[in-house]
Amino acid sequence: MNNLGKEIVNEDTMKGKFLTFTLGKEFYGIDICYVTEIVGIQPITVVPELPDFIKGIINLRGQIIPVMDARLKFGKIVKEYNDRTCIIVIDVNELSIGVIVDAVAEVLTLSEENIVPPPMVGGSGRKYIKNIGKNNEQVILIIDSGALLNQEELENIQDYSD
Amino acid sequence: MYSEYIDEAMLQAYIHDTTQIIEKIEHLMIQNEQVEVLSKDVIDQVFRDVHTIKVSSATMMYNNISEIAHVLEDLFSIIRNDITIKYDLSMLTDLIFEGIDFYKIELLKVSNNQLVDGDATNLKDNINIFIDEIRLTNNLDTTDNTIEISDQYYINKKEDNVKCYYKIHLMFDDGCEMENIRAYTVVQNIMEKTDVVYYQPNNIIEDESTMALIKESGFNMVIKTELSKVILEEILNETIFLESLTVNEITLDEFDVLSILYQTEIFEEPIKDTEIELPIEKDNIIMTETPVDNKVIGVSTEKLDALMNLVGELVIAESMVTENPEVTELKIESFDKASRQLKKLSGDLQDMVMGIRMVPLTTTFLNMHRVVKDMNTKCNKEVTLEVNGESTEVDKNIIEKLKNPLIQIIRNAIEHGIEPPAKRTSLGKSNQGLITLQAENSGSDVLIIIKDDGKGLNKKLIYDKAIKQQLISSNMEDLSDSDIYQLIFHPDYSTHNNEIENREHDISMHVIHEILESVGGGVIVDSIPDKSTTVTIKIPLTQAIIEGMNLKVGQSRFTLPLMTIKESFRPKHDDVFKDPSGNEMIILRGSCYPILRLHEYYGIATKVKKCHEGILVMIEENEKSICLLADELIGQQQVVVKTLPGYIKAQKNIKGVSGCTLLGDGNISLILDVKQLNNFNKVEVIQ
């Protein structure tokens, strides 16, 4: 019974909060409840035979976390990593993965009316967008974390694995 | 409503303890199958055990279990009182086994959170009939020594229908927990035998805070009843975890005053803790009463797993400190000394923790006796089981998985392997079949050998069936004996016709093979036609920590299990050649081995492209050897095996990689799966 109380409290404080990051000129957001931590870019151990966007694995204080490059995942040109590059570790359904992004911006609170469903346009990367958020004049593409970790993608990326 | 309060830990403790007691009783009865009469010690032991089951099941409100225990207790109390009492031992044994089977089913329901609703009235009646028979044959009178309320006319000196009033105060043992629930149980117990009960604190079910109150100041009741003080005390003394009990006779007036007080008092005293949560640390509660068990403590396996993980991390962290390149360069002697000490201590700690998880095979093996007995009855055969090496220890996780395969193998041996007594005599064998179950250590594995002296495997039959089911296409002469025998592990190889019931409980040889592979072991079968069949199960001592040899390929690091390495060497340029199909090979001391270039296999960029510039490591598995080309050997290290992250495993099964580990310098090294590497191009080794 105590846990129930705690969960309700957590959801309220976490609802509507997004961690925003940049890829090039675009702003993206992830639901804060999935974000476990943010670390700076660190040496990645390559694991063979994985699709291109999965760069390998890292050692995070003894825990082994796979990392994917967000640029490659969303079909953008790859950029060299610099000291602003960060890895956002997200945890969905007990699967942890790190997402390599250009830079991390801030934690934004978006109210319900500022969140609208995405437009029905095609193109790679669009299937990961859950919603569109508006912050003043800034457009934020809110990412569906579940879809990011989805394995159906495997069929769509057959070309990478060969 | 009640079951909400029985928390998980208490349930686990109950299941664990009751399972142990049932096994104990079962072993005792099996050991004593052949004796004429049960010894006093055995009877006493079973009586105590059954009593414990009765009480603990009643506390947990599993009344059907408790009732059976109650009648069994009655049965044993009769025969323990007088050692000369005659009874039919095999009937007794059968009844007990029926009871045990009933318990096993009910306990399974308990652990699966299902309704514990088994109906054992048949069994109860049978036991009662048996008890009456004993009484009749031995001319015992029908009164017995157990406390029954209907016997009160022997002891109660007061006249009938005179009501007495008592004030009762009880204190529970320190640390028994759930005092409010126990108090409620007591009230329930008493209520059946008395007219009126008032108790304080009176909101024991609704209010958890009453638990602390009862813990400190005890539990009070006033009752109105016809029972005498002595009987009342006897009833209350049966309460489990009772520390102290005071029963005082009071007058009607006092009763009236106290009853009003207990009914209306609502406790608003501020309790010291803000929330009284249901207790969590229950794992150490032992529900059995025999003093011998006090040397053993039950610990949940989750805690052990967490402990193992922590120790694993400690080993890694210790390597990261002591092998830090910048520190080792400084060559400080006192630091070296201290780090050697640290290494030794963490090594000892690791050994000890791994040892904790090791459990002897004794219980598992002893349970097989029961299986043999049941199969004997079912198949009308006579088979004895000989057990050796049962004190060999195996990781607890693995033992759980071993049970079903072992049972299935023994059932197969009796059902299909061993011939009926008549046939055996005609073949010149003894009419009793023999199965030997043996466990022994072999290197870093444990071997369990099950051998029966039955008719062995019929190669022709297996081959024909396999051809019919299109499992293989080679000729029989091309296959070795062991190849044919291994066919029975093929997923599509279907076993025999449905002769005996319980098919649903059977598992196929393929499933057995999979189960064993999943713990890192294996199973092989051998046979001498008409003489014997031998099934050998191989299981690793532990899966988590292995001795590894680290290799460098380009920027990547790999680790090979040390035991798979036969040798490593730098070849001469001319030793390496290509066979007609283009596969690289090397000849070493007359034998030819294929070469697997790791950098090509995994697509790693490296400067070392020629064999004579790198190092060849010969690995062997299941008598097949190949050579791996790596840049260099880094060194030997004890590594903690970690599985690849779930996300990666879900994406793809990476060939040749079975896990990963952290090296001393913080880098990640991939652990190579020798079995998969061996099959990299399925080339036959020319020897």
Boltz contact constraints between the chains, C-beta under 6 A:
constraints:
  - contact:
      token1: [A, 45]
      token2: [B, 668]
      max_distance: 6.0
  - contact:
      token1: [A, 48]
      token2: [B, 602]
      max_distance: 6.0
  - contact:
      token1: [A, 48]
      token2: [B, 603]
      max_distance: 6.0
  - contact:
      token1: [A, 49]
      token2: [B, 654]
      max_distance: 6.0
  - contact:
      token1: [A, 57]
      token2: [B, 668]
      max_distance: 6.0
  - contact:
      token1: [A, 59]
      token2: [B, 662]
      max_distance: 6.0
  - contact:
      token1: [A, 59]
      token2: [B, 666]
      max_distance: 6.0
  - contact:
      token1: [A, 59]
      token2: [B, 668]
      max_distance: 6.0
  - contact:
      token1: [A, 62]
      token2: [B, 313]
      max_distance: 6.0
  - contact:
      token1: [A, 64]
      token2: [B, 642]
      max_distance: 6.0
  - contact:
      token1: [A, 64]
      token2: [B, 645]
      max_distance: 6.0
  - contact:
      token1: [A, 64]
      token2: [B, 660]
      max_distance: 6.0
  - contact:
      token1: [A, 66]
      token2: [B, 645]
      max_distance: 6.0
  - contact:
      token1: [A, 66]
      token2: [B, 647]
      max_distance: 6.0
  - contact:
      token1: [A, 66]
      token2: [B, 648]
      max_distance: 6.0
  - contact:
      token1: [A, 95]
      token2: [B, 646]
      max_distance: 6.0
  - contact:
      token1: [A, 95]
      token2: [B, 647]
      max_distance: 6.0
  - contact:
      token1: [A, 97]
      token2: [B, 647]
      max_distance: 6.0
  - contact:
      token1: [A, 151]
      token2: [B, 650]
      max_distance: 6.0
